[in-house]
């Protein structure tokens, strides 16, 4: 009986020792085998692996997936023209795939991901500060944004490789002015728009006056030309009429005198209230008494 118990206990102990020498590496993780704090091996191949039982050797697992660091709040930076801007960033990173990169990562942070994130945030912030101070707001936002991002990424990659980290990407999510500068920028933009609007109004008013003056000039010229043509036609008509009158009345001068006298009578006695004080024997009334005047000479004869 004692022998059976001994065998069972020995088998259990052997099984425990055997299980402590085996470990499984997931495809999403690296395994670092170390003894007494010294790194012995970095295992990247997924599957079943073996090691010495503790305390001779231990295993630490590191996540090898791509991770993201996003700034919780916008960081303030100063541009080349001494203006404050707020920048939000995010970083895609993972433990380096190089031969010694996982070891560097372990030595740098002891496998603590939180420490690694803090260190990466500091590296990114330093690179942003160093690069943004060399450029203007316009260059950071649009003018040379690609070049700025490439310079920042290059600096972050260089720093991160020294601590066993591979940088996949670094991006600026948002670049904005601080509140005080926003107000001044909006005021400046408004003033610029007002200036442009006033300039357009002035230009339009000047063009309007020019068009109106040209129209008035053309109107005056047209009216003057029309008046000239009308007077010419009227003069030609009067001359033609005078010619016709002369030809017609030249055939009988006495009838012409009679006709002209009738026109004078018509114009003189147009209104019933008209009064004239004149000698009745004057030539003006010659044709009023023409019939009697004509009869007297005939009686004498």
Rosetta blueprint (number, residue, H / E / L):
1 X L
2 X H
3 X H
4 X H
5 X H
6 X H
7 X H
8 X H
9 X H
10 X H
11 X H
12 X H
13 X H
14 X H
15 X H
16 X H
17 X H
18 X H
19 X H
20 X H
21 X L
22 X E
23 X E
24 X E
25 X E
26 X L
27 X L
28 X L
29 X E
30 X E
31 X E
32 X E
33 X E
34 X E
35 X E
36 X L
37 X L
38 X E
39 X E
40 X E
41 X E
42 X E
43 X E
44 X L
45 X L
46 X L
47 X E
48 X E
49 X E
50 X E
51 X L
52 X L
53 X L
54 X L
55 X L
56 X L
57 X L
58 X E
59 X E
60 X E
61 X E
62 X E
63 X E
64 X L
65 X L
66 X L
67 X E
68 X E
69 X E
70 X E
71 X L
72 X L
73 X L
74 X L
75 X E
76 X E
77 X E
78 X E
79 X L
80 X L
81 X L
82 X L
83 X L
84 X E
85 X E
86 X E
87 X E
88 X E
89 X E
90 X E
91 X E
92 X E
93 X E
94 X E
95 X E
96 X L
97 X L
98 X L
99 X L
100 X L
101 X H
102 X H
103 X H
104 X H
105 X H
106 X H
107 X H
108 X H
109 X H
110 X L
111 X L
112 X L
113 X H
114 X H
115 X H
116 X H
117 X H
118 X H
119 X H
120 X H
121 X H
122 X H
123 X H
124 X H
125 X H
126 X H
127 X H
128 X H
129 X H
130 X H
131 X H
132 X H
133 X L
134 X L
135 X L
136 X L
137 X H
138 X H
139 X H
140 X H
141 X H
142 X H
143 X H
144 X L
145 X H
146 X H
147 X H
148 X H
149 X H
150 X H
151 X H
152 X H
153 X H
154 X H
155 X H
156 X H
157 X H
158 X H
159 X H
160 X H
161 X H
162 X L
163 X L
164 X L
165 X E
166 X E
167 X E
168 X E
169 X E
170 X E
171 X E
172 X E
173 X E
174 X E
175 X E
176 X E
177 X E
178 X L
179 X H
180 X H
181 X H
182 X H
183 X H
184 X H
185 X H
186 X H
187 X H
188 X H
189 X H
190 X H
191 X H
192 X H
193 X H
194 X H
195 X H
196 X H
197 X H
198 X H
199 X H
200 X H
201 X H
202 X H
203 X H
204 X H
205 X H
206 X H
207 X H
208 X H
209 X H
210 X H
211 X H
212 X H
213 X H
214 X H
215 X H
216 X H
217 X H
218 X H
219 X H
220 X H
221 X H
222 X H
223 X H
224 X H
225 X H
226 X H
227 X H
228 X H
229 X H
230 X H
231 X H
232 X H
233 X H
234 X H
235 X H
236 X H
237 X H
238 X H
239 X H
240 X H
241 X H
242 X H
243 X H
244 X H
245 X H
246 X H
247 X H
248 X H
249 X H
250 X H
251 X L
252 X L
253 X H
254 X H
255 X H
256 X H
257 X H
258 X H
259 X H
260 X H
261 X H
262 X H
263 X H
264 X H
265 X H
266 X H
267 X H
268 X H
269 X L
270 X L
271 X L
272 X L
273 X L
274 X L
275 X L
276 X L
277 X L
278 X L
279 X L
280 X L
281 X L
282 X L
283 X H
284 X H
285 X H
286 X L
287 X L
288 X L
289 X L
290 X H
291 X H
292 X H
293 X H
294 X H
295 X H
296 X H
297 X H
298 X H
299 X H
300 X H
301 X L
